[in-house]
Structure formats: C-alpha cells, structure tokens
Amino acid sequence: MIEKDIKAELKMAILVKLAEFGYPPVMMEAVYKNVLEQAENLRGIREGDCKTALR
C-alpha cells in the first residue's frame, strides 16, 4: 500500500492536473481513491502481479 504522505502528494498532483485541464476542484474522496487504485493496478501490471492487477 502506498504511504499516507505519498497519497497526500498524489492528491495534490491530481488537483493541479485537473486545474490545468480546466476541471473544477474535486473534493470527493472517492475520486482520489479511484485514481490511487488505478495506480496500484498499473504497478501490479508492470511488475507482473496479476492478483494486484485484477483487484
């Protein structure tokens, strides 16, 4: 699992990218959870861990 400080950093990066592309700020925790799950799945795919990729 990603450490809390890294999650907070990613959350800020998501806010910045959304703003760059003209999206309004998102304050729903589900959005960040979804993005972090996708990142963990991508990591699993790259590392060849099918269990992680299929979660």
N, CA, C and O atoms as a Tinker XYZ file with bonds, in Angstrom:
   220  protein
     1  N      0.848000   -1.189000    0.000000    73     2
     2  CA     0.000000    0.000000    0.000000    64     1     3
     3  C      0.886000    1.242000    0.000000    63     2     4     5
     4  O      1.971000    1.259000    0.581000    81     3
     5  N      0.404000    2.246000   -0.649000    73     3     6
     6  CA     1.143000    3.499000   -0.749000    64     5     7
     7  C      1.087000    4.220000    0.593000    63     6     8     9
     8  O      0.040000    4.258000    1.239000    81     7
     9  N      2.207000    4.788000    1.005000    73     7    10
    10  CA     2.275000    5.513000    2.271000    64     9    11
    11  C      1.368000    6.741000    2.245000    63    10    12    13
    12  O      1.082000    7.291000    1.181000    81    11
    13  N      0.920000    7.165000    3.428000    73    11    14
    14  CA    -0.010000    8.300000    3.537000    64    13    15
    15  C      0.569000    9.587000    2.956000    63    14    16    17
    16  O     -0.150000   10.343000    2.303000    81    15
    17  N      1.861000    9.848000    3.186000    73    15    18
    18  CA     2.448000   11.083000    2.671000    64    17    19
    19  C      2.510000   11.069000    1.150000    63    18    20    21
    20  O      2.362000   12.115000    0.517000    81    19
    21  N      2.725000    9.912000    0.562000    73    19    22
    22  CA     2.738000    9.803000   -0.890000    64    21    23
    23  C      1.327000    9.995000   -1.425000    63    22    24    25
    24  O      1.134000   10.633000   -2.459000    81    23
    25  N      0.335000    9.442000   -0.721000    73    23    26
    26  CA    -1.061000    9.624000   -1.135000    64    25    27
    27  C     -1.433000   11.099000   -1.107000    63    26    28    29
    28  O     -2.105000   11.583000   -2.018000    81    27
    29  N     -1.007000   11.814000   -0.081000    73    27    30
    30  CA    -1.305000   13.245000    0.015000    64    29    31
    31  C     -0.642000   14.007000   -1.130000    63    30    32    33
    32  O     -1.232000   14.928000   -1.695000    81    31
    33  N      0.573000   13.622000   -1.465000    73    31    34
    34  CA     1.291000   14.257000   -2.568000    64    33    35
    35  C      0.580000   13.983000   -3.904000    63    34    36    37
    36  O      0.441000   14.880000   -4.736000    81    35
    37  N      0.139000   12.754000   -4.092000    73    35    38
    38  CA    -0.591000   12.407000   -5.314000    64    37    39
    39  C     -1.919000   13.145000   -5.397000    63    38    40    41
    40  O     -2.337000   13.565000   -6.476000    81    39
    41  N     -2.573000   13.300000   -4.266000    73    39    42
    42  CA    -3.847000   14.015000   -4.219000    64    41    43
    43  C     -3.664000   15.455000   -4.712000    63    42    44    45
    44  O     -4.488000   15.975000   -5.464000    81    43
    45  N     -2.576000   16.083000   -4.278000    73    43    46
    46  CA    -2.280000   17.447000   -4.724000    64    45    47
    47  C     -1.962000   17.472000   -6.217000    63    46    48    49
    48  O     -2.378000   18.388000   -6.927000    81    47
    49  N     -1.232000   16.476000   -6.690000    73    47    50
    50  CA    -0.893000   16.413000   -8.107000    64    49    51
    51  C     -2.157000   16.250000   -8.947000    63    50    52    53
    52  O     -2.261000   16.828000  -10.028000    81    51
    53  N     -3.108000   15.473000   -8.459000    73    51    54
    54  CA    -4.381000   15.295000   -9.162000    64    53    55
    55  C     -5.115000   16.630000   -9.245000    63    54    56    57
    56  O     -5.624000   16.993000  -10.305000    81    55
    57  N     -5.171000   17.359000   -8.136000    73    55    58
    58  CA    -5.829000   18.669000   -8.134000    64    57    59
    59  C     -5.187000   19.618000   -9.144000    63    58    60    61
    60  O     -5.879000   20.332000   -9.870000    81    59
    61  N     -3.863000   19.615000   -9.177000    73    59    62
    62  CA    -3.142000   20.502000  -10.096000    64    61    63
    63  C     -3.437000   20.125000  -11.545000    63    62    64    65
    64  O     -3.703000   20.998000  -12.371000    81    63
    65  N     -3.391000   18.833000  -11.856000    73    63    66
    66  CA    -3.652000   18.386000  -13.235000    64    65    67
    67  C     -5.090000   18.694000  -13.654000    63    66    68    69
    68  O     -5.330000   19.124000  -14.782000    81    67
    69  N     -6.032000   18.477000  -12.761000    73    67    70
    70  CA    -7.425000   18.807000  -13.084000    64    69    71
    71  C     -7.561000   20.290000  -13.400000    63    70    72    73
    72  O     -8.238000   20.666000  -14.357000    81    71
    73  N     -6.923000   21.128000  -12.600000    73    71    74
    74  CA    -6.983000   22.574000  -12.816000    64    73    75
    75  C     -6.326000   22.956000  -14.147000    63    74    76    77
    76  O     -6.830000   23.820000  -14.865000    81    75
    77  N     -5.198000   22.309000  -14.473000    73    75    78
    78  CA    -4.511000   22.589000  -15.729000    64    77    79
    79  C     -5.403000   22.330000  -16.940000    63    78    80    81
    80  O     -5.316000   23.031000  -17.947000    81    79
    81  N     -6.253000   21.327000  -16.834000    73    79    82
    82  CA    -7.109000   20.956000  -17.952000    64    81    83
    83  C     -8.519000   21.537000  -17.839000    63    82    84    85
    84  O     -9.428000   21.130000  -18.563000    81    83
    85  N     -8.692000   22.508000  -16.910000    73    83    86
    86  CA    -9.942000   23.245000  -16.823000    64    85    87
    87  C    -11.051000   22.577000  -16.029000    63    86    88    89
    88  O    -12.197000   23.026000  -16.078000    81    87
    89  N    -10.736000   21.516000  -15.301000    73    87    90
    90  CA   -11.751000   20.863000  -14.482000    64    89    91
    91  C    -11.869000   21.574000  -13.141000    63    90    92    93
    92  O    -10.877000   22.080000  -12.617000    81    91
    93  N    -13.073000   21.615000  -12.583000    73    91    94
    94  CA   -13.222000   22.239000  -11.260000    64    93    95
    95  C    -12.564000   21.356000  -10.195000    63    94    96    97
    96  O    -12.378000   20.158000  -10.403000    81    95
    97  N    -12.221000   21.946000   -9.077000    73    95    98
    98  CA   -11.623000   21.152000   -7.992000    64    97    99
    99  C    -12.582000   20.048000   -7.534000    63    98   100   101
   100  O    -13.789000   20.261000   -7.424000    81    99
   101  N    -12.032000   18.896000   -7.277000    73    99   102
   102  CA   -12.835000   17.754000   -6.837000    64   101   103
   103  C    -12.541000   17.520000   -5.364000    63   102   104   105
   104  O    -11.388000   17.342000   -4.969000    81   103
   105  N    -13.585000   17.522000   -4.563000    73   103   106
   106  CA   -13.399000   17.327000   -3.133000    64   105   107
   107  C    -13.961000   15.987000   -2.661000    63   106   108   109
   108  O    -14.062000   15.735000   -1.460000    81   107
   109  N    -14.323000   15.138000   -3.609000    73   107   110
   110  CA   -14.881000   13.836000   -3.235000    64   109   111
   111  C    -13.753000   12.824000   -3.070000    63   110   112   113
   112  O    -12.965000   12.613000   -3.992000    81   111
   113  N    -13.676000   12.211000   -1.918000    73   111   114
   114  CA   -12.622000   11.251000   -1.613000    64   113   115
   115  C    -12.643000   10.058000   -2.569000    63   114   116   117
   116  O    -11.598000    9.466000   -2.841000    81   115
   117  N    -13.817000    9.704000   -3.078000    73   115   118
   118  CA   -13.937000    8.552000   -3.983000    64   117   119
   119  C    -13.107000    8.754000   -5.252000    63   118   120   121
   120  O    -12.578000    7.790000   -5.804000    81   119
   121  N    -12.992000    9.989000   -5.711000    73   119   122
   122  CA   -12.207000   10.271000   -6.916000    64   121   123
   123  C    -10.742000    9.933000   -6.672000    63   122   124   125
   124  O    -10.108000    9.281000   -7.503000    81   123
   125  N    -10.204000   10.369000   -5.543000    73   123   126
   126  CA    -8.801000   10.111000   -5.232000    64   125   127
   127  C     -8.569000    8.620000   -5.005000    63   126   128   129
   128  O     -7.552000    8.072000   -5.431000    81   127
   129  N     -9.510000    7.974000   -4.335000    73   127   130
   130  CA    -9.393000    6.538000   -4.084000    64   129   131
   131  C     -9.336000    5.780000   -5.408000    63   130   132   133
   132  O     -8.538000    4.857000   -5.568000    81   131
   133  N    -10.184000    6.173000   -6.349000    73   131   134
   134  CA   -10.220000    5.530000   -7.662000    64   133   135
   135  C     -8.887000    5.701000   -8.387000    63   134   136   137
   136  O     -8.360000    4.737000   -8.943000    81   135
   137  N     -8.345000    6.902000   -8.388000    73   135   138
   138  CA    -7.075000    7.165000   -9.076000    64   137   139
   139  C     -5.942000    6.376000   -8.420000    63   138   140   141
   140  O     -5.100000    5.808000   -9.117000    81   139
   141  N     -5.914000    6.337000   -7.096000    73   139   142
   142  CA    -4.861000    5.593000   -6.406000    64   141   143
   143  C     -4.975000    4.095000   -6.665000    63   142   144   145
   144  O     -3.958000    3.418000   -6.812000    81   143
   145  N     -6.193000    3.568000   -6.724000    73   143   146
   146  CA    -6.383000    2.155000   -7.041000    64   145   147
   147  C     -5.893000    1.864000   -8.456000    63   146   148   149
   148  O     -5.276000    0.827000   -8.699000    81   147
   149  N     -6.163000    2.766000   -9.383000    73   147   150
   150  CA    -5.696000    2.581000  -10.755000    64   149   151
   151  C     -4.170000    2.576000  -10.804000    63   150   152   153
   152  O     -3.570000    1.791000  -11.538000    81   151
   153  N     -3.548000    3.450000  -10.026000    73   151   154
   154  CA    -2.082000    3.493000   -9.988000    64   153   155
   155  C     -1.516000    2.194000   -9.423000    63   154   156   157
   156  O     -0.526000    1.672000   -9.935000    81   155
   157  N     -2.141000    1.670000   -8.367000    73   155   158
   158  CA    -1.679000    0.409000   -7.794000    64   157   159
   159  C     -1.879000   -0.738000   -8.778000    63   158   160   161
   160  O     -1.034000   -1.628000   -8.870000    81   159
   161  N     -2.993000   -0.724000   -9.516000    73   159   162
   162  CA    -3.227000   -1.754000  -10.526000    64   161   163
   163  C     -2.182000   -1.679000  -11.632000    63   162   164   165
   164  O     -1.677000   -2.710000  -12.075000    81   163
   165  N     -1.854000   -0.475000  -12.082000    73   163   166
   166  CA    -0.847000   -0.301000  -13.118000    64   165   167
   167  C      0.503000   -0.826000  -12.624000    63   166   168   169
   168  O      1.232000   -1.480000  -13.370000    81   167
   169  N      0.824000   -0.539000  -11.384000    73   167   170
   170  CA     2.074000   -1.043000  -10.818000    64   169   171
   171  C      2.080000   -2.562000  -10.836000    63   170   172   173
   172  O      3.091000   -3.178000  -11.172000    81   171
   173  N      0.950000   -3.170000  -10.473000    73   171   174
   174  CA     0.858000   -4.625000  -10.487000    64   173   175
   175  C      1.033000   -5.203000  -11.880000    63   174   176   177
   176  O      1.671000   -6.241000  -12.052000    81   175
   177  N      0.468000   -4.536000  -12.867000    73   175   178
   178  CA     0.609000   -4.992000  -14.251000    64   177   179
   179  C      2.072000   -4.904000  -14.677000    63   178   180   181
   180  O      2.606000   -5.832000  -15.284000    81   179
   181  N      2.706000   -3.797000  -14.359000    73   179   182
   182  CA     4.113000   -3.602000  -14.753000    64   181   183
   183  C      5.037000   -4.592000  -14.052000    63   182   184   185
   184  O      6.048000   -5.011000  -14.616000    81   183
   185  N      4.691000   -4.965000  -12.825000    73   183   186
   186  CA     5.521000   -5.902000  -12.070000    64   185   187
   187  C      5.131000   -7.343000  -12.342000    63   186   188   189
   188  O      5.765000   -8.268000  -11.836000    81   187
   189  N      4.089000   -7.535000  -13.143000    73   187   190
   190  CA     3.671000   -8.890000  -13.491000    64   189   191
   191  C      2.872000   -9.577000  -12.408000    63   190   192   193
   192  O      2.771000  -10.804000  -12.405000    81   191
   193  N      2.302000   -8.823000  -11.491000    73   191   194
   194  CA     1.497000   -9.388000  -10.405000    64   193   195
   195  C      0.028000   -9.344000  -10.811000    63   194   196   197
   196  O     -0.643000   -8.328000  -10.625000    81   195
   197  N     -0.463000  -10.439000  -11.361000    73   195   198
   198  CA    -1.844000  -10.484000  -11.851000    64   197   199
   199  C     -2.857000  -10.276000  -10.738000    63   198   200   201
   200  O     -3.905000   -9.675000  -10.974000    81   199
   201  N     -2.577000  -10.752000   -9.534000    73   199   202
   202  CA    -3.518000  -10.586000   -8.427000    64   201   203
   203  C     -3.753000   -9.115000   -8.136000    63   202   204   205
   204  O     -4.894000   -8.695000   -7.945000    81   203
   205  N     -2.680000   -8.326000   -8.101000    73   203   206
   206  CA    -2.799000   -6.896000   -7.853000    64   205   207
   207  C     -3.526000   -6.230000   -9.014000    63   206   208   209
   208  O     -4.353000   -5.345000   -8.797000    81   207
   209  N     -3.233000   -6.637000  -10.225000    73   207   210
   210  CA    -3.807000   -6.018000  -11.413000    64   209   211
   211  C     -5.301000   -6.302000  -11.526000    63   210   212   213
   212  O     -6.029000   -5.508000  -12.122000    81   211
   213  N     -5.766000   -7.389000  -10.980000    73   211   214
   214  CA    -7.173000   -7.751000  -11.125000    64   213   215
   215  C     -8.049000   -7.320000   -9.961000    63   214   216   217
   216  O     -9.250000   -7.592000   -9.964000    81   215
   217  N     -7.481000   -6.658000   -8.974000    73   215   218
   218  CA    -8.290000   -6.222000   -7.833000    64   217   219
   219  C     -9.327000   -5.245000   -8.225000    63   218   220
   220  O    -10.091000   -4.782000   -7.378000    81   219
